Amino acid sequence: MIVGVPWWVFMMIIFIFLSGYMAFRAMRAEKQLEHQFIEREGKVYMERMEEERKHKQDREQHVSQ
């Protein structure tokens, strides 16, 4: 016992802090994955919009000719 506190109390405190750190790491990794997914989906959306714009311009050119 250190200062009248059993050793297992110190172990519990260490485990609590370790658990908090692991939860923080997991939360940060999840946020990063979510950001990557949003970026990828946004890129797909922008590519579709660009394709649609090109098709619209092609149709307008064919109609005006």
C-alpha positions in Angstrom: 0.0 0.0 0.0 1.2 3.4 -0.9 0.0 6.2 1.4 -2.7 3.9 2.7 -4.3 3.1 -0.7 -4.3 -0.5 -2.0 -2.4 -1.2 -5.2 -5.6 -2.3 -7.0 -7.0 1.2 -6.7 -4.0 2.6 -8.6 -4.5 -0.1 -11.2 -8.2 0.9 -11.6 -7.2 4.5 -12.1 -4.6 3.5 -14.7 -7.2 1.4 -16.5 -9.7 4.2 -16.5 -7.2 6.6 -18.1 -6.1 3.9 -20.6 -9.8 3.3 -21.5 -10.4 7.0 -22.0 -7.3 7.3 -24.3 -8.4 4.3 -26.3 -11.9 5.7 -26.7 -10.4 9.0 -27.8 -8.2 7.3 -30.4 -11.2 5.3 -31.7 -13.3 8.4 -32.0 -10.6 10.2 -33.9 -10.1 7.3 -36.3 -13.9 7.1 -36.9 -14.0 10.8 -37.7 -11.2 10.4 -40.1 -12.9 7.5 -41.9 -16.1 9.5 -42.1 -14.3 12.5 -43.6 -12.7 10.2 -46.2 -16.1 8.8 -47.1 -17.6 12.2 -47.4 -14.7 13.4 -49.7 -15.1 10.3 -51.9 -18.9 10.7 -52.2 -18.5 14.4 -52.9 -16.0 13.7 -55.7 -18.4 11.2 -57.3 -21.2 13.7 -57.1 -19.1 16.4 -58.7 -18.1 14.0 -61.5 -21.8 13.2 -62.2 -22.6 16.9 -62.2 -19.8 17.6 -64.7 -21.0 14.7 -67.0 -24.5 16.1 -66.9 -23.3 19.6 -67.7 -21.4 18.2 -70.7 -24.4 16.2 -71.9 -26.6 19.3 -71.6 -24.1 21.4 -73.6 -24.0 18.7 -76.3 -27.8 18.6 -76.5 -27.9 22.4 -76.8 -25.3 22.3 -79.6 -27.2 19.7 -81.6 -30.5 21.6 -81.2 -29.0 24.9 -82.4 -27.4 23.3 -85.5 
